[in-house]
Amino acid sequence: MDQNRSRLSLQLLANSGGAFFEHEMWRGNTKEKISMLLVPHVHAHLQEAIQVSHMDCSASGRIPGKKGTWVIWAHPLLHIQLYFCLQQRNAFTDEYKKIHVFPNPEPMCWMSETTSTKKDKKHPLNGRRALPSNNSNAEENEVLEMEAFGLTPRGFNPKDYLQVVDIYMFKEPHEINKQQHHTDKYYSPKLVVRRGQPFQIQIDFNRPYKPGTDKFWLEYLIGRYPQQNKGTYIPVLVGDELKPGDWGAKVTHKENNSIRLSIMSSATCIAGKFRLYVAVWTPFGILRTQRNSETDTYILFNPWCQQDSVFLDDEKEREEFVLNDVGVIFHGDINDIKLRSWSYGQFEENVLDACLFLMDKAELELSGRGNPIKICRVASAVINSRDDSGVIAGSWDNTYTYGVAPSAWTGSVDILLEYYSSKQPVRYGQCWVFAGVFNTFLRCLGIPARVITNYSSAHDNNANLQLDFFLDEEGKVDTKTTKDSVWNYHCWNEAWMSRPDLPVGFGGWQVVDGTPQETSDGMYRCGPASVQAIKHGHVCFQFDAPFVFAEVNSDIVYSRREKNGAQMIEKIDMTHVGKLIVTKEIGGDGMMDVTEEYKFQEGSDEERLALETAVMYGVKKQITQDTVYQPQTDVDMDFHVQKAILGSDFKVTITFKNKSQNRYSAATYLSGNIVFYTGVVKSEFKKHSVSVTLEPSSSSTFDVVIKSSEYLSELLDQASFHFFVTARINETGKILALQKATVLEIPTLHIKTQGEAVAGREMSVIVEFTNPLKQTLENVTLHLEGPSVLRTVKKIFRQIPANSTLTWEVKCTPKRPGLRKLIASLNCDALRHVYGELNVQIQKL
């Protein structure tokens, strides 16, 4: 007994007539344990109990997730006898380590355990909920193949009843489901469909299906704790007709042992990956198909379905905002608009799974994943890494150690797949990178989306519709007291959806922004905010409308403090901020002006009413009582920056127009600054003062030359400058002030192809670049990608001498015919934002 000792305990259960039976045995240092919950539910003979104990697990039922654990229903006395019988026969192998005895189970009791390749995590419960949060699409439970109604009688054979032999999903790109659901571009071996629209499957049985006597249904499950009232367990009954927008199924064709089903999903269904089971009713229990990942079904949002909250009624818009996997993002500044192509790649392999993982990462309850408002809200936070280790780590300091410079990315696919694989933030991104990846996420799930660029975008922490620039006594900008900034441009996203949480009329395009600027409800996120609400000043409606309203409507106020303490306002510029808001045009690569969707014409009665409405709803409009504003009216000033190529000299031309009959002299000061595209000054590289005589009723013009040697050593990655010009009229003491941003022309990459561009055949892509600088470029990285043509490839060149040309050839095999786009980028410390692109028509084989 020293080596093989045991302990036996039997505890009666009050009010049930049953007992909890536990036995522990030690074999050397190994402990074996049997636990039984004995319930007086079904009477049987001892021989039957022993027979049950030796039945196949599929007949008696295996507890999910625990190998060798059996479920048995019988009288407690018989189980005690069974236990001693097994003990005497020394039958305590791994097979019998644990025996659980239950009464006839409640429906869904088999959904209590999880299967995972990882070690099981115990989720703590609390007093508020009976089950842990169901917020992971990846986790799942295991379903009993035989859910018995009670003790299974001797001689029961499941093969005597209707059995499922095979399920055919029609999931190939050329087959009916993906064609009708506009999902044929997804590189996924699984079925991908859109909600609220019927799809087809075929079930092969072991014999002909008899509608009068055979009873079966479908079960769609998602997550670890499926519940019918949460929409995570969906039993689909077979009926005579389908009701639009509601779950249902009907037999459309029957031949031999096979039937074809048309299945309608709900128009409010959760967006995610569902597991499919076919359940067959028998008099003694429910028989289910085995877990088969080949029948997994992705269900997405459906802009083609009128009952869906993301319904979009224009086919060209659906093709652009949902199906287009390459877009254009505008950057530069309002005086020199630039564009670059971006590969969204929402259909590329594993991107759909990566997007579903983002919602798992954000811990969004599965029951909320049918609501695009909730999805956009949590996604705007998880796209950035500021407070939740999200997808992209931002960097605006021109230092990109241990990462990729934001300008080097050509698309979203590499970023999403790297994050999906590593679960760590991808370094680095700036606003257009956040917007590009967010756009991929939304389009991949079926939510119509586009990237917006706001030129001269206000970043005002106080959201008071005012950006303050303080001048010193000489009229120069005081960098110590000036804290507000105007971004050359800022990119965000718009997502199309209805807003049942808002009054009628505020659905449609909603602003969502993944760039971390300010916190909202404790996290770095923004939106969704109704564009219509922003335009009309109804900023009381959630989410974050006041912040977006300030981004496009702020005034720039130039002021200086007199010696007596009085604050003098020298100029108020009410048109500089939000002057141009653009996106890619539908069906082309051109620019579409959407400024009027955000604001009324400056100075109009509608614009004034919108501002008054915004102030009424809580937007701060700063009014300083001790300020005096007497604008200069008889002298105008303007300046123009000559367009120039990076590395060359250029000039700034300043023009005065004296509209009075008086003769004036103006002390003029020009300040040239190297700035980040966010408007934050890195350094002042140019200072120039000059006195100008202004003759009555005349104009005066003079030039300031900017030499390349003055700026090249300090230049940042977007070659962006800010010029401030101030002039003090000596005779009146009035100050004129004006600021403008400019971006130098950056050289481009040239792309060409060699060989036939045919799907399935190898071709060559050649990238060429000529170094325009008077210095050698070192550690140069080139990226090249093209959706459906080639995955991202990169190559590092150690040196590119001044004025020399490099050639890089890449071989690839296009996957799909049609008009495709190749995108390339070049990146090094001395030169960034170098891009090239080429449209290629891929022919059919």
Solvent accessible surface area in square Angstrom, and as a share of the most:
residue,aa,sasa,rsa
1,M,171,0.76
2,D,126,0.65
3,Q,120,0.53
4,N,77,0.39
5,R,110,0.40
6,S,55,0.35
7,R,134,0.49
8,L,88,0.44
9,S,53,0.34
10,L,92,0.46
11,Q,114,0.51
12,L,145,0.72
13,L,55,0.27
14,A,90,0.70
15,N,165,0.85
16,S,60,0.39
17,G,62,0.59
18,G,4,0.04
19,A,7,0.06
20,F,71,0.29
21,F,4,0.02
22,E,32,0.14
23,H,5,0.02
24,E,13,0.06
25,M,24,0.11
26,W,55,0.19
27,R,83,0.30
28,G,29,0.27
29,N,162,0.83
30,T,78,0.45
31,K,107,0.45
32,E,25,0.11
33,K,65,0.28
34,I,5,0.03
35,S,15,0.10
36,M,2,0.01
37,L,56,0.28
38,L,0,0.00
39,V,31,0.18
40,P,53,0.34
41,H,84,0.38
42,V,34,0.19
43,H,142,0.63
44,A,20,0.16
45,H,136,0.61
46,L,73,0.36
47,Q,112,0.50
48,E,51,0.23
49,A,1,0.01
50,I,28,0.14
51,Q,89,0.40
52,V,11,0.06
53,S,0,0.00
54,H,89,0.40
55,M,40,0.18
56,D,97,0.50
57,C,24,0.14
58,S,50,0.33
59,A,11,0.08
60,S,8,0.05
61,G,2,0.02
62,R,80,0.29
63,I,22,0.11
64,P,6,0.04
65,G,37,0.36
66,K,83,0.35
67,K,196,0.83
68,G,11,0.10
69,T,4,0.02
70,W,9,0.03
71,V,9,0.05
72,I,1,0.00
73,W,12,0.04
74,A,2,0.01
75,H,44,0.20
76,P,15,0.10
77,L,101,0.50
78,L,25,0.12
79,H,0,0.00
80,I,36,0.18
81,Q,87,0.39
82,L,1,0.00
83,Y,3,0.01
84,F,73,0.30
85,C,32,0.19
86,L,0,0.00
87,Q,57,0.25
88,Q,151,0.67
89,R,133,0.49
90,N,100,0.51
91,A,17,0.13
92,F,14,0.06
93,T,73,0.43
94,D,103,0.53
95,E,84,0.38
96,Y,17,0.07
97,K,77,0.33
98,K,81,0.34
99,I,4,0.02
100,H,44,0.20
101,V,0,0.00
102,F,68,0.28
103,P,51,0.32
104,N,63,0.32
105,P,27,0.17
106,E,128,0.58
107,P,105,0.66
108,M,48,0.22
109,C,62,0.37
110,W,5,0.02
111,M,12,0.05
112,S,66,0.42
113,E,50,0.22
114,T,9,0.05
115,T,46,0.27
116,S,62,0.40
117,T,146,0.85
118,K,160,0.68
119,K,186,0.79
120,D,81,0.42
121,K,126,0.53
122,K,197,0.84
123,H,65,0.29
124,P,119,0.75
125,L,107,0.53
126,N,86,0.44
127,G,89,0.86
128,R,209,0.76
129,R,94,0.34
130,A,90,0.70
131,L,66,0.33
132,P,18,0.11
133,S,43,0.28
134,N,16,0.08
135,N,35,0.18
136,S,22,0.14
137,N,12,0.06
138,A,81,0.63
139,E,40,0.18
140,E,36,0.16
141,N,1,0.00
142,E,64,0.29
143,V,12,0.07
144,L,18,0.09
145,E,65,0.29
146,M,4,0.02
147,E,14,0.06
148,A,2,0.02
149,F,70,0.29
150,G,14,0.13
151,L,40,0.20
152,T,13,0.08
153,P,53,0.34
154,R,175,0.64
155,G,72,0.69
156,F,29,0.12
157,N,64,0.33
158,P,35,0.22
159,K,146,0.62
160,D,101,0.52
161,Y,59,0.22
162,L,3,0.02
163,Q,57,0.25
164,V,33,0.19
165,V,101,0.58
166,D,78,0.41
167,I,25,0.13
168,Y,98,0.37
169,M,6,0.03
170,F,19,0.08
171,K,38,0.16
172,E,78,0.35
173,P,62,0.39
174,H,141,0.63
175,E,28,0.12
176,I,60,0.30
177,N,1,0.01
178,K,0,0.00
179,Q,92,0.41
180,Q,93,0.41
181,H,0,0.00
182,H,55,0.24
183,T,0,0.00
184,D,44,0.23
185,K,60,0.25
186,Y,7,0.03
187,Y,62,0.24
188,S,25,0.16
189,P,99,0.63
190,K,33,0.14
191,L,0,0.00
192,V,0,0.00
193,V,0,0.00
194,R,1,0.00
195,R,2,0.01
196,G,10,0.10
197,Q,36,0.16
198,P,47,0.30
199,F,1,0.00
200,Q,26,0.11
201,I,0,0.00
202,Q,50,0.22
203,I,0,0.00
204,D,35,0.18
205,F,4,0.02
206,N,57,0.29
207,R,64,0.23
208,P,73,0.46
209,Y,23,0.09
210,K,110,0.47
211,P,85,0.54
212,G,75,0.72
213,T,101,0.59
214,D,16,0.08
215,K,118,0.50
216,F,12,0.05
217,W,44,0.15
218,L,0,0.00
219,E,1,0.00
220,Y,0,0.00
221,L,0,0.00
222,I,0,0.00
223,G,0,0.00
224,R,24,0.09
225,Y,16,0.06
226,P,5,0.03
227,Q,63,0.28
228,Q,114,0.51
229,N,129,0.66
230,K,95,0.40
231,G,27,0.26
232,T,1,0.01
233,Y,17,0.07
234,I,15,0.08
235,P,37,0.23
236,V,1,0.01
237,L,124,0.62
238,V,43,0.25
239,G,36,0.35
240,D,141,0.73
241,E,142,0.64
242,L,36,0.18
243,K,137,0.58
244,P,91,0.57
245,G,9,0.09
246,D,62,0.32
247,W,58,0.20
248,G,13,0.13
249,A,2,0.01
250,K,67,0.28
251,V,51,0.29
252,T,67,0.39
253,H,100,0.44
254,K,100,0.42
255,E,103,0.46
256,N,123,0.63
257,N,54,0.28
258,S,25,0.16
259,I,2,0.01
260,R,77,0.28
261,L,0,0.00
262,S,6,0.04
263,I,0,0.00
264,M,15,0.07
265,S,0,0.00
266,S,17,0.11
267,A,4,0.03
268,T,103,0.60
269,C,7,0.04
270,I,9,0.05
271,A,0,0.00
272,G,0,0.00
273,K,54,0.23
274,F,0,0.00
275,R,6,0.02
276,L,3,0.01
277,Y,2,0.01
278,V,0,0.00
279,A,0,0.00
280,V,7,0.04
281,W,103,0.36
282,T,0,0.00
283,P,71,0.44
284,F,74,0.31
285,G,0,0.00
286,I,21,0.11
287,L,20,0.10
288,R,21,0.08
289,T,26,0.15
290,Q,122,0.54
291,R,85,0.31
292,N,64,0.33
293,S,55,0.35
294,E,93,0.42
295,T,4,0.02
296,D,2,0.01
297,T,0,0.00
298,Y,8,0.03
299,I,0,0.00
300,L,0,0.00
301,F,0,0.00
302,N,0,0.00
303,P,0,0.00
304,W,43,0.15
305,C,10,0.06
306,Q,140,0.62
307,Q,104,0.46
308,D,6,0.03
309,S,34,0.22
310,V,0,0.00
311,F,57,0.24
312,L,3,0.01
313,D,113,0.58
314,D,59,0.31
315,E,71,0.32
316,K,147,0.62
317,E,47,0.21
318,R,28,0.10
319,E,87,0.39
320,E,9,0.04
321,F,4,0.02
322,V,1,0.00
323,L,24,0.12
324,N,40,0.20
325,D,8,0.04
326,V,15,0.09
327,G,3,0.02
328,V,3,0.02
329,I,1,0.00
330,F,5,0.02
331,H,15,0.07
332,G,2,0.02
333,D,3,0.02
334,I,46,0.24
335,N,89,0.46
336,D,13,0.07
337,I,60,0.30
338,K,34,0.15
339,L,83,0.41
340,R,6,0.02
341,S,3,0.02
342,W,0,0.00
343,S,0,0.00
344,Y,5,0.02
345,G,1,0.01
346,Q,0,0.00
347,F,3,0.01
348,E,13,0.06
349,E,92,0.41
350,N,77,0.39
351,V,0,0.00
352,L,10,0.05
353,D,38,0.20
354,A,1,0.01
355,C,0,0.00
356,L,8,0.04
357,F,36,0.15
358,L,2,0.01
359,M,2,0.01
360,D,20,0.10
361,K,72,0.30
362,A,31,0.24
363,E,120,0.54
364,L,18,0.09
365,E,54,0.24
366,L,1,0.00
367,S,54,0.35
368,G,6,0.06
369,R,1,0.00
370,G,14,0.14
371,N,51,0.26
372,P,4,0.03
373,I,16,0.08
374,K,102,0.43
375,I,0,0.00
376,C,0,0.00
377,R,19,0.07
378,V,29,0.17
379,A,1,0.01
380,S,0,0.00
381,A,3,0.02
382,V,1,0.01
383,I,0,0.00
384,N,0,0.00
385,S,24,0.16
386,R,137,0.50
387,D,62,0.32
388,D,36,0.19
389,S,55,0.36
390,G,0,0.00
391,V,0,0.00
392,I,1,0.00
393,A,18,0.14
394,G,32,0.30
395,S,12,0.08
396,W,64,0.22
397,D,89,0.46
398,N,45,0.23
399,T,77,0.45
400,Y,23,0.09
401,T,73,0.42
402,Y,197,0.75
403,G,35,0.34
404,V,39,0.23
405,A,4,0.03
406,P,0,0.00
407,S,1,0.00
408,A,2,0.02
409,W,15,0.05
410,T,4,0.03
411,G,3,0.03
412,S,0,0.00
413,V,6,0.03
414,D,45,0.23
415,I,1,0.00
416,L,1,0.01
417,L,28,0.14
418,E,84,0.38
419,Y,1,0.00
420,Y,73,0.28
421,S,91,0.59
422,S,55,0.35
423,K,86,0.36
424,Q,113,0.50
425,P,36,0.23
426,V,3,0.01
427,R,118,0.43
428,Y,31,0.12
429,G,0,0.00
430,Q,6,0.03
431,C,0,0.00
432,W,3,0.01
433,V,0,0.00
434,F,0,0.00
435,A,2,0.01
436,G,0,0.00
437,V,0,0.00
438,F,0,0.00
439,N,0,0.00
440,T,0,0.00
441,F,0,0.00
442,L,0,0.00
443,R,8,0.03
444,C,0,0.00
445,L,0,0.00
446,G,0,0.00
447,I,0,0.00
448,P,0,0.00
449,A,0,0.00
450,R,10,0.04
451,V,8,0.05
452,I,0,0.00
453,T,1,0.01
454,N,0,0.00
455,Y,0,0.00
456,S,7,0.05
457,S,2,0.01
458,A,3,0.02
459,H,40,0.18
460,D,6,0.03
461,N,110,0.56
462,N,89,0.46
463,A,24,0.19
464,N,9,0.05
465,L,1,0.00
466,Q,22,0.10
467,L,0,0.00
468,D,22,0.11
469,F,10,0.04
470,F,65,0.27
471,L,8,0.04
472,D,55,0.28
473,E,104,0.47
474,E,115,0.51
475,G,0,0.00
476,K,63,0.27
477,V,29,0.17
478,D,43,0.22
479,T,98,0.57
480,K,168,0.71
481,T,71,0.41
482,T,21,0.12
483,K,159,0.68
484,D,32,0.17
485,S,16,0.10
486,V,6,0.03
487,W,15,0.05
488,N,7,0.04
489,Y,1,0.01
490,H,1,0.00
491,C,0,0.00
492,W,1,0.00
493,N,0,0.00
494,E,0,0.00
495,A,0,0.00
496,W,67,0.24
497,M,1,0.00
498,S,50,0.32
499,R,10,0.04
500,P,114,0.72
501,D,67,0.35
502,L,16,0.08
503,P,67,0.42
504,V,154,0.89
505,G,54,0.52
506,F,25,0.10
507,G,29,0.28
508,G,13,0.12
509,W,31,0.11
510,Q,0,0.00
511,V,1,0.00
512,V,0,0.00
513,D,3,0.01
514,G,1,0.01
515,T,4,0.02
516,P,13,0.08
517,Q,24,0.11
518,E,60,0.27
519,T,77,0.45
520,S,13,0.08
521,D,110,0.57
522,G,64,0.62
523,M,57,0.25
524,Y,44,0.17
525,R,35,0.13
526,C,9,0.05
527,G,0,0.00
528,P,0,0.00
529,A,0,0.00
530,S,2,0.01
531,V,6,0.04
532,Q,70,0.31
533,A,1,0.00
534,I,0,0.00
535,K,37,0.16
536,H,70,0.31
537,G,0,0.00
538,H,52,0.23
539,V,5,0.03
540,C,64,0.39
541,F,46,0.19
542,Q,86,0.38
543,F,40,0.17
544,D,33,0.17
545,A,0,0.00
546,P,49,0.31
547,F,32,0.13
548,V,0,0.00
549,F,4,0.02
550,A,4,0.03
551,E,3,0.02
552,V,0,0.00
553,N,28,0.14
554,S,1,0.01
555,D,18,0.09
556,I,1,0.00
557,V,6,0.04
558,Y,4,0.01
559,S,0,0.00
560,R,29,0.10
561,R,129,0.47
562,E,55,0.25
563,K,181,0.77
564,N,129,0.66
565,G,37,0.36
566,A,33,0.25
567,Q,24,0.11
568,M,41,0.18
569,I,24,0.12
570,E,14,0.06
571,K,58,0.24
572,I,50,0.25
573,D,22,0.11
574,M,121,0.54
575,T,62,0.36
576,H,35,0.16
577,V,2,0.01
578,G,0,0.00
579,K,118,0.50
580,L,28,0.14
581,I,0,0.00
582,V,0,0.00
583,T,3,0.02
584,K,18,0.08
585,E,63,0.28
586,I,61,0.31
587,G,75,0.72
588,G,21,0.20
589,D,55,0.28
590,G,28,0.27
591,M,81,0.36
592,M,57,0.26
593,D,86,0.44
594,V,3,0.02
595,T,21,0.12
596,E,134,0.60
597,E,65,0.29
598,Y,0,0.00
599,K,12,0.05
600,F,47,0.19
601,Q,145,0.65
602,E,66,0.30
603,G,56,0.54
604,S,29,0.19
605,D,103,0.54
606,E,89,0.40
607,E,35,0.16
608,R,122,0.45
609,L,114,0.57
610,A,9,0.07
611,L,49,0.24
612,E,98,0.44
613,T,17,0.10
614,A,0,0.00
615,V,62,0.35
616,M,133,0.60
617,Y,84,0.32
618,G,58,0.56
619,V,6,0.03
620,K,116,0.49
621,K,65,0.28
622,Q,82,0.36
623,I,132,0.67
624,T,47,0.28
625,Q,162,0.72
626,D,87,0.45
627,T,31,0.18
628,V,65,0.37
629,Y,86,0.33
630,Q,105,0.47
631,P,66,0.42
632,Q,31,0.14
633,T,95,0.55
634,D,36,0.19
635,V,1,0.01
636,D,67,0.35
637,M,25,0.11
638,D,72,0.37
639,F,4,0.02
640,H,122,0.55
641,V,17,0.10
642,Q,76,0.34
643,K,131,0.56
644,A,12,0.09
645,I,101,0.51
646,L,8,0.04
647,G,15,0.14
648,S,43,0.28
649,D,77,0.40
650,F,5,0.02
651,K,82,0.35
652,V,0,0.00
653,T,31,0.18
654,I,1,0.00
655,T,49,0.28
656,F,0,0.00
657,K,109,0.46
658,N,2,0.01
659,K,102,0.43
660,S,18,0.11
661,Q,146,0.65
662,N,79,0.41
663,R,151,0.55
664,Y,14,0.05
665,S,28,0.18
666,A,0,0.00
667,A,49,0.38
668,T,4,0.02
669,Y,24,0.09
670,L,2,0.01
671,S,10,0.07
672,G,0,0.00
673,N,7,0.04
674,I,0,0.00
675,V,1,0.00
676,F,38,0.16
677,Y,7,0.03
678,T,9,0.05
679,G,9,0.09
680,V,77,0.44
681,V,60,0.34
682,K,90,0.38
683,S,31,0.20
684,E,69,0.31
685,F,30,0.13
686,K,28,0.12
687,K,138,0.58
688,H,63,0.28
689,S,80,0.52
690,V,51,0.29
691,S,85,0.55
692,V,15,0.09
693,T,62,0.36
694,L,3,0.01
695,E,77,0.35
696,P,50,0.31
697,S,70,0.45
698,S,41,0.27
699,S,72,0.47
700,S,26,0.17
701,T,84,0.49
702,F,40,0.17
703,D,69,0.36
704,V,3,0.02
705,V,79,0.45
706,I,0,0.00
707,K,108,0.46
708,S,16,0.10
709,S,92,0.59
710,E,56,0.25
711,Y,0,0.00
712,L,59,0.30
713,S,105,0.67
714,E,65,0.29
715,L,33,0.16
716,L,10,0.05
717,D,18,0.10
718,Q,12,0.05
719,A,3,0.02
720,S,2,0.01
721,F,0,0.00
722,H,9,0.04
723,F,0,0.00
724,F,17,0.07
725,V,0,0.00
726,T,6,0.03
727,A,0,0.00
728,R,80,0.29
729,I,0,0.00
730,N,73,0.37
731,E,99,0.44
732,T,68,0.39
733,G,15,0.15
734,K,47,0.20
735,I,2,0.01
736,L,19,0.09
737,A,3,0.02
738,L,29,0.14
739,Q,5,0.02
740,K,50,0.21
741,A,14,0.11
742,T,15,0.09
743,V,13,0.07
744,L,3,0.02
745,E,61,0.28
746,I,26,0.13
747,P,25,0.16
748,T,79,0.46
749,L,7,0.03
750,H,118,0.53
751,I,17,0.09
752,K,95,0.40
753,T,46,0.27
754,Q,98,0.43
755,G,65,0.63
756,E,114,0.51
757,A,20,0.16
758,V,13,0.07
759,A,11,0.08
760,G,51,0.49
761,R,118,0.43
762,E,114,0.51
763,M,5,0.02
764,S,9,0.06
765,V,0,0.00
766,I,12,0.06
767,V,0,0.00
768,E,53,0.24
769,F,1,0.00
770,T,69,0.40
771,N,0,0.00
772,P,47,0.30
773,L,6,0.03
774,K,179,0.76
775,Q,84,0.37
776,T,55,0.32
777,L,0,0.00
778,E,96,0.43
779,N,97,0.50
780,V,0,0.00
781,T,26,0.15
782,L,0,0.00
783,H,14,0.06
784,L,0,0.00
785,E,11,0.05
786,G,1,0.01
787,P,5,0.03
788,S,3,0.02
789,V,3,0.01
790,L,19,0.10
791,R,101,0.37
792,T,33,0.19
793,V,54,0.31
794,K,126,0.53
795,K,94,0.40
796,I,103,0.52
797,F,37,0.15
798,R,186,0.68
799,Q,110,0.49
800,I,4,0.02
801,P,73,0.46
802,A,38,0.30
803,N,112,0.57
804,S,34,0.22
805,T,82,0.48
806,L,17,0.09
807,T,83,0.48
808,W,18,0.06
809,E,89,0.40
810,V,17,0.10
811,K,126,0.53
812,C,13,0.08
813,T,68,0.39
814,P,0,0.00
815,K,107,0.45
816,R,48,0.18
817,P,50,0.31
818,G,24,0.23
819,L,113,0.56
820,R,26,0.09
821,K,13,0.06
822,L,1,0.00
823,I,2,0.01
824,A,0,0.00
825,S,0,0.00
826,L,0,0.00
827,N,18,0.09
828,C,4,0.03
829,D,129,0.67
830,A,48,0.38
831,L,4,0.02
832,R,20,0.07
833,H,11,0.05
834,V,0,0.00
835,Y,28,0.11
836,G,9,0.08
837,E,67,0.30
838,L,53,0.27
839,N,83,0.43
840,V,11,0.06
841,Q,90,0.40
842,I,1,0.01
843,Q,96,0.43
844,K,164,0.69
845,L,149,0.74
